Amino acid sequence: MKKGITLLTLLISIYWAQEGARYLVIVYDSFYNEASVLAKWKQEKGIKTIVKRLSEVGSTPNEIRSYIINAYNTWTPRPEFLLLVGSPNLLPPYTNRSDNEYGDMAGDYRAELAVGRFPCKNAFQCSVMVQKTLSYEKNPFIADSLWFKSLLTIVRDDYDSDDTIYYNDVRYVRDWALGAGFCTIDSLSRARNHNQNDIINSINQGKGFALYRGSAAGNWWYPFYVNPAQANNGTKLPVIVSATCATVTLAPGESMVGEAWLKAGNLQGLKGAVGFFGNTRSDYNVAHLRSAIAQGFFKGVFLESLPTLGQAVLRAKQELYERYGHAQEYQCFTLLGDPELNLWTATPKLLNVSYPTYIPCLSNQFQVRVNQNGIGEKNARVCLWKVNDFYLVGYTDSFGIVSFEVNPTSVGGFLITVTKRNCLPFQDSAWVISGDCGVLEIVNLPSQNDSGQVVIPQALVKNFSRFPCNFSVQFSAENYVSTRQVTNLMPDSTALVVFDSWVLVRRGENICRCSTALAGDSNPANDFIFDTTFVCVYDVGLSQILSPTDTVWVGDTVRPTLMIHNFGNTQENFPVRFLITTDSEEMRGNREAETPKADYPSSPYSLRKNLFGDSKGQSPFGRIIYEESLQLSLAPDCDTLLIFPEWYVTEPGDYYAIGMTMLVSDMNKANDSLQKSVLAIPPSSLKEKGIWGDGVWDLNCYPNPFLNQTVIKCFGNLSRSKETRLKIYDLSGKVVRIFNPPEAEMSKTTRQVLWDGKDQLGRDLNQGIYFIQTEADSAQVHHLIKKKLIKLSHKNRGRVGGLTQGGVR
């Protein structure tokens, strides 16, 4: 037990290091731990409290008062209640008759602070007084619901004129109590032969308040000389107002009945009174002054609904001041007990309080609802306290609701305390915990998809926390991000999050990341998850037709060759077709059109019919003279040379070589086919007569194609040549024009001639394709160069034989 009290004291001391409180407790050093138990409760219920040892404040009355005045003037909040813990010989009063000066901040004898004292001489007595206060406020005896609304009045008749004052006081108080809902009033008097035993019996039955009027000195006079130790009222503890002469003493070494009421009982059996309000001085002809005290106190309690004992005491003194302005009486009336004690004037009601049990360790709106029988309780005080973190106090509105902005800095429990006049205190714990939301799995994401496919990613998320959570969820991949908000996901619950549509474009493996974002998440390990989807691209195509070349000789054997590339990212098996056709009227009318692209059917017959014409071999390209198909398997991003069976060139003329890849699932038709024109030349007309030289020769024609004339140049080391000849052939191999050296412009490196498109006899030649051949004989070798030349006519300028002016297509 001692270890527990020490830990409690340490925690409270840490918090009290911050100055500023509504309740100041000055304690004799040896009673610090006992007083701290009471202070902790006050702190919990929203009355910010600071406990100061006497050694910290000063040991003399002036030092004590100076400390209190400084606190009142500088603290925020400033003290409203002051409790002195210790008997007068341990903690000195300001004078032997008054603690009032400790509450008088202005020096005009009128107190601004409600002052009370626990007149304990040892730690045991201090603990008893603390436990009485806690029992009264926190755990009142509710098995008997009537004692809260019961009043005891005592008149000790003096058989003189003062008796009228006494009886008037008790009648006023009785009427006010009945008006406030009290149901039991015991009225004792000397005239009706009551005595101290009747007082004890009435107290034992349970009384919320007791009022004594009559003569006294140290104790109430006969027949009411009472011994509080004889009481057996348990925790039905009254507040006693002794509006008479001295029944309280502040003189060291003295003891009076007021002190006895507070000291009565022990920790195993509480009894006596929880508070005693009495005078430290005696005088004559002052019944009217004490009447003002009695009436002022109970006016505050029953008519004005003052909630605390200290406020009722100040109200009593205010009544005295306003009626008579008697300074001595004002100062000498002294409270023994807790000035912040919350008074019961009705049977306590049970409050229904609702609030979040768990909150995350981040800024929160924390709402508390207080109601009684379904009706919101207004002005209930709600206190949230987490030691070394936050301390918040608020009051409910007309709907019974109060909201706090809570910004905890650490995890752990905190207290929620709700109090209201004549309501049982509510106290429970809530918890600041770290939130934890995470991703369980990515849903609706196939491991393999085709490029261009649309998917709708989904994710299953879970709230691992013990409170509802709001958080965001994001799904991301290259060139794709989608974010969703999850709101109010209950503890241990899951939610399926659906993201925006995603068009799969990036080929190959796409790494996808799904993540949650919860402020203050305590477990980042489950906040994200990765997955992959492979985006397939099916695309094979032709890079180049390597063979046949642009010109072939009739009689040659050619191996058609294609350069084929797999532009996709999957291994593909597919057929490749190679086609050679003759010229046709349709082709001659559409030379500049691209090779037709078709949606390739799966059957060989329909494939041939759609692409190459009917079953007789007729197609838009003309007559098919060569057709082969090979099957190919090609890895991603690889190319290969595909060599087809031989083609034997049998006839001169224009041909078209066409290559096609036939992958049914191909996503890019643009590169599936290539075509080129091939010219077959008769061998008899352009047969080479020697060895092509050492690479220094070249032949150039410009313009080519030409309309009226073209310049033909032959370049090389011509100084060694005995003779340079230039011949022009038509497509049949017939020589139509010869240029000899005398006709050509000569130099050591250039032979140049202007051809006007006429034959040897000066006749205009038809449009078409012609071949130029130049021969030069040196001493050792015979050089031969040949070029294709195209002549246009005015009638069909710009187009002839599949050729456009400016170059061969």
Secondary structure, DSSP 8 states (H G I E B T S, - for coil): -HHHHHHHHHHHHHHHTS---SEEEEE-GGGHHHHHHHHHHHHHTT--EEEEEHHHH-SSHHHHHHHHHHHHHH-SS--SEEEEES-TTTS--SBTTBSGGGG-SSSSS--SSEEEEE--SSHHHHHHHHHHHHHHHHS---SSSSGGGEEEEEEE--SSTHHHHHHHHHHHHHHHHHHTT--EEEEEETTTT--HHHHHHHHHH--SEEEEEE-BSSSB-TT----GGG---TT---EEEEEEEE----STT---HHHHHHH-EETTEE-S-SEEEEES---SS-HHHHHHHHHHHHIIIIIS---BHHHHHHHHHHHHHHHT--HHHHHHEEEES-TT-B---S--B--EEE--SEEESS-EEEEEEEEETTEE-TT-EEEEEETTTEEEEEE--TTSEEEEEE--SS-EEEEEEEEETTEEEEEEEEEEE-B-EEEEEEES--SEEETT-EE--EEEEEE-SSS-EEEEEEEEETTEEEEEEEEEE-TT-EEEEE---EE--S-EEEEEEEEEE-TTBS-GGGSEEEEEEEEE---EEEEEEEES-SEEETT-EE--EEEEEE-SSS-EEEEEEEEEEE--HHHHHTTTS--------SSHHHHHHHHH-STTSEETTEEEEEEEEEEEEE-TT-EEEEE---EE--S-EEEEEEEEE--TT-S-GGGSEEEEEEEEE-TTTS---S---SS--EEEEESSSBSS-EEEEEES-GGG-SEEEEEEE-TTS-EEEEE-GGGSEE-SSEEEEEE-SB-TTS-B--SEEEEEEEEEE-SS-EEEEEEEEEE--STTTTEETTEETTB--
